């Protein structure tokens, strides 16, 4: 039952304080009916005994505290879902943005979702091929995992996330693969890039895009990741699809959270972010995984830009605690025109060993990955020594590793924006690099694998 009030007490930024209310629920949707007939949608953010704090999804300019009517709808923010969402572009609240018709929903779901029973979760253990060697070969993505990309201003995280969305697939072949792409706080130019990239390669047919622009209200930005994840949960757990959720940029989401928190006059925490930032991020990241008895899955790949490339900033710091690793982009590799500029040394996939092996990728994957990592680390040490002492002062072995590090970056990490490498091609490329090293240096791969994949090519 709708309840109408003309009891607005105060307006602070996007927040509207309504007093003398009864039977109002937290998260309930609200219609703000302006004197000129305009209607704005909002949501209950906080409740005391007689005052409700409503956050408006649109500008509050023009509100007359005496004549603006507040109507409480009786339910929270919901998303109408259907399989027809695939191939469509929506705004941050789920309204069509591509000029197409509204979706005829099969059901309407609360965007806050329902927590997954920990006892019903299935451990992630299926490999997802992204087609990018620096990820698939070194820090693979596993179905049901949450693996963020830590980037910085000016780095090509937009190109990388679009490439993963185009190329991603589950090797097991069971069930359809879909992508839910949520972008929040981005510019019109970036939004146009993503939409064109999806349409250029026909990846749009298996994707759902939710776009929140930089000039959209920050309150809408808080809802967009939850709207995107609600669509993903329907596709995964109702339609049985393997869904990869890419969310960019989580930094803009957190800044919107800080702005709303400041408007509510809450006590700030680290760098002005609210003290519940960890809990809020966890409510988003933990909506990933697999459920017993259901064929679908949700895998998350959130993207965030680190302020001043600082990994100790609250956003990447807390994200690292909640997720299962991170892919870190390197400004040094980017300056040297290496794409994607993935720095494999600090990058990590904690579920790596669960998603690779004989029945998932190939029997040599684990040992090869460890050997490549070890050799590259030693090559980077040799590069630092060469800067201090000069290359001529290096031992013959150090010079071999120095050349290996350069070849590794230029041949293994570097690849084209439209180049899709299968996991077999990635592993074979890794072996071709190891052929540059003496056989006695290959201590992390099994001798039978050396004989099988290198033969007489290694000294």
N, C-alpha and C positions, 0 to 999 in steps of 0.2 A: 504494500500500500504506500503511495507517495505521500510525503509530508512536506508542506510548504512553510517557509519561515521568512519573515521580514525583520530579522533580528540581528543583522550584521553589526558587530561592535567595532571592528577595526579591520584594516587592510594593510598588510606589510609585505611588499613585493608580491610574490605569487601566492601568499597565504591570506586566507580570509577567515576571520574569527567570528563564529556564529554562536550566540548565546541563547539560553532558555530552550534547549533542545531536549527531546526525550526519545529513547529507543533508537539511538543512532549507533551504528557499528563501526569499528575500526576498519578502514579500507573500503568503506561503502562509497559508491559513486554518487556524484552530486551534479545537478544542473544549475548553473548560475544564469538566471533570466534577467537581462539588463532592461532598463526602462525603454530603450529604443527597439526592443524586440529581439536583440541578439542573444544567443544562448551559448554559454561556454561550459565545457565539461570539466569537472574536478573530482577530487577524491579525498576522503577523510584521512587525515594524517595523524591526528592525535585527538583524544577525548578526555575531558575532565567531567566532573559531575554535571555541569550545565553548559559547558562551552565545547564546541567542536572546532578543530583547526582543519580547514579545507585547503588543499593545494590545488590551484587552478592549472589546467593543462594549457591554457592560453593566457594572453595578457589580461591583467586586471584593470587596465586603464579604462576609465569611464564608469567604474562601479559607483553607484550612489548608495551609501549605507542605509538610507531610508526607503529607497524604492526598488532596489535590486532584490529579487526573490530567490531564495535558496531552496531547491527541491531535492530531498534525499530519495534516491532511487530504490534502495532496499537491498542492493547486492553490490559486490565489488566489481573491479574491472575484469571483464571477460573477453575472450577471443572466440569468434565463430570459426570453427575449423572444419576442413574437408580436404579430400585428396585433390580437389581442384585448385588448391593453393599453389601447387607445383607449377612453375613457369610464370609466377606473378610477382609484382613488385608492390610493396605496401609501405605506408608511412610508419612512424614509430608506434602508433597505437593500433595498427592492423587495418587501416582504411586503404583501399586501392589507390596506388600512386601512378599506375601505368595507363590510365585512361580506360581500363577494362571495367566490366560490371562488378558489383559486389558479389562476394562469395555466398552461395546458398549453404549455410552451415549444416553439417550432420549433427553437430552438438556444439554447445557453448561451454568453454572451460575457464575456470578461474586462472588468471595469469600467474598467480603465486604458486600454483602447482600443489602437489601433495608429496610429502617426504617419502622416499623409498625406504621400506623396511630393511635395515642392515642385514637381517637374516635371509632376505630374499635376493640380495645382490649376488651377481656372478662375477668372479674375478676376471679382469680384462686379460685376454690371452690370444687375440687374433690380430695379425699384422694388417695395417692399412698402408697401402702403397700410395705415396704422394707424387712419385715420379721425380723427386729431387734427391740426388745422391747424398748430399750432406745430412739429410734427415733420415732417409731410408737405410743408408748404409751404416751410419754412426749412432744416431739417436732416434730409432724408429717410433712411429706413432702406433699405438695399440688400441683396438676397438674397445670403447668404454673408458678410455683414459682422458684426462684433462692436461694438455701440454701447451702452456702459453708461449708466445713469441715476445721476447723482450727486445724492443727496438729503440730508436732515438729519432729526434727531429731530423728530417732530410734523408733518412734511410728508406730503402724501397720495400717497406713492409706491406704497402698496399699492393704492389705488383706480386710479391711473394704470396700473400694470402689469396689473391685472385687466381694465381697459378695453381695453388694447392686445391682450391675449389674446383677448378676445371679438370685437374688430373687425378684427383683422389679416387680410390676404389678399394674394395675389400677383396683380397685374393681368394678367399674361401669360395666365393661364387654363390653363397647362400643368401638369398634375399636381395632386394633392390637397394641401391645406394642413392642417397639424397643429400643435398647440402642446404642448410639453413644459414643464411648470411645476414648477420645483424650489424649495421653500421650506425654509430651514434656520435653526434657532435662533429660530423665531417662537413667539408665544404661542398658546394654545389658541383664544383669541378671534380672532386673525388667521387661523389655519388654518380656523376655522369660516366666517369671512368669505369666504375664497377659494373654499372648496368650495361655499358657497351661491351665490356670484356665478356660478360656472361652471354650476351646475345651473339657476339662474334663467333664464338665456338660452339654455340647451341647448348652450352652447359645450363642455360636458363631453364631448359625443359625438365631438369631434375632438381631445380633449385627454388627456394623461396627467399626473397630479399625483403628485409625490413630496413628502411632508411630514415634516420633522424638527422636532420641538417643542423648546422651550427647555429642558425638563427631561429630554430624551433625552441619552444620553452624548455628550460632545464628540467622541469618536472616531468615532461614527456620522455626525456632522456632516461629518467630513472625507471620508466616502465618498459622501454624498448627491449632490453635484454630478456626480461621476463616474458614479454609477448613472443619473442623469437623462440625461447625455450619451450613455451607452451605449444607452439606449432611443431617443434621438434619432437616433443613427447607424444603428440598425437600420431605423427608419421611413424615414430619408432615403436610405440607400445600398442597402438591401435591398428596400424597398417603393416607392422612387421618390417619396416625399412631400417637400414643402417644409416644413421643420420650423422653427418659431420657438421657441427655448429661452429662457425667462425664468427667471432665478435671483435669488432675493431671500432673505436679505440677505448679500452677500459679506463684509460687515464681521463678521458672526457666524461665518462660516466661518474668517476669518483669526484671530479671537480664539480659536477652538477650536484652530487650528494653533499659536498661541502657548502655549496651556495645555499641549498635549501636548509641545511643544518644551521647556517649562520642566520638565515631569516627567522628561524625558530628560536634564536637566541640560546642555542645549546652551548655548553662548555666545550671548547675545542680541545682536540687531542694533538697528536704529532702534526706539525706543519699546518695546523688549522683544520685538519680533517676530523670528523666526529669520532668519538671513542669507540663507536660500534662499527667502524669501517671493516674490521676483520669479519665480524658476524654477517654484515651485509654482503660482502664478497663471497663468503662461504655459502650463503643462501642461493647464489647464482652458480658458482662452480660445482657445488655438490649435486646439481641437477644433471649429472652425467652418469653413465654406467649401463649395466645390463641387469635384467630381472629374470629370475628363474621362471621357466615355462613360457617365456615370451621371446620370439625370434629376433626382435629389433634391438637396437642399441643407440646410445647417444655418446658421441665423442666430441669433446670440446677443444677448440684451438683459439683461445682468446689472445688478442694482440694488444700490447700496451706500449706507449712511448715513455721512456724513462727521462725524467727531467734532468738535464745536464748529464745524461748517460750515467746516472747514479743508481746503482743496484740496491743501495741501502735506503732509497726513498720509500716512504710507507707503502705505496701502491705495489711496486715489484717485490718489496720485502714481504708483505703479507700474502701476496699472490703465490710466492714461492713456498710459503708454509702450507698452503691449502692444496696446491696442485702437485702433480707427479713429475716434476722436472721443469726445464725451460729450454727454449731455443733462443740463443742470443746472437743478435746481428752486430757485426764489427764495423766501426767507422773506418778503421785502417784498410780493411779489405775493400770497402766501398770506394775509398779514394783511389785504389789501384784498379778500379773498374772490374772487380770480380763480383759476379752475380750468380746466385744470391750470396750476399756477404755474411754467411753463417760462420761464426767462430765456434768450431767444434770443441775447443779446449774447455771453456766454461759451460758449454751446453750440456744438458743431461736429460736422459729419459729413464726414470726410475723403474719403469716396467719393461725396459728393453729386452731383457732375457726371457720375459714371458711371451713375447710376440715373435721370436725368431727361432730358427732351428730347422731340422730336417723336414718336418711335416708342415712347416709354415712358410719359410723362405728357402733356405738351403743349409745343409749341414755345416758348411764352413763359415757361416755368417758371423757367429760370435767370436771365434778366434781371429778371423780376418779383421773385424772391427777393432778388436783390442790391439792387434799388431799395427794397424794403420795409425791408431791413436798414439801408441808408444813411439812409433817412428817419427810422426809429425811433431810430437812434443820434443823429441831430441833434436829434430831439425830446427825448431824455433830457438832452442838453446844455442845451437851452433850459429844461428843468424845473429843472436845477441852478442856472442863472442866475436864474430866477424866485425861487428860495428866497433867494438872496443879495441881488438887486437889487429884487425885486418884479416882478410880471407886467407892470405898466404901463411898466416901463423896457425891455421887450423890443421889438425891431423888429417890424414887421407880419409879415415872413417868419418870424421866430422864433415868433411867436404861432401862426401856421399850423402849424408843426411841433410845437409844444407840444400843440395840439388833436389833431394826427395821432397823437402818441404815446399819448395817453389813449384815443383811439378804437381804435388798434391793439391795446392791451391788453384793452379791454373787449369788442371785437367779434371780433378775429382770434384772440388767444390764449385768451380765455375761451370756454368751451363746456360743455355739460352732460355729466354723467357717462355718460349713455346716448345722447348725440348723436354720430352717426357721419356725418362729412362726407366725401364723395367728393373725390378730388383736383381734379375739375372745380369743385366747390363751393368748395373752399379757394382755388383760383386766382382764381375770379370774385370772391370776397370781398376778396382782395388788391387787385384792380383797382378795386373800389368804394371802397376806402380811398385809393388813389392819386388818385382823382377829386377829392379835397380839395386836392391840390397844384396849383400853376400848371404849365402844360405845360413851361415852360422849366426847371423843376426836375427833370423826368423824364429824367435823363441816362444812366441805366443800362438802359433798355429801348429796343428798336428802334422807330423812328417808325411802321413798318408795324404793329407790335403795339399801339401806342397807338391808331392809327386803327381797328384791328380790334376791340379789346376795350373801348375807351373812347368812341371816336367823338367826339361833340360834348360829352360830359360833362365834359371837362377844359378849363380856361380857357386 
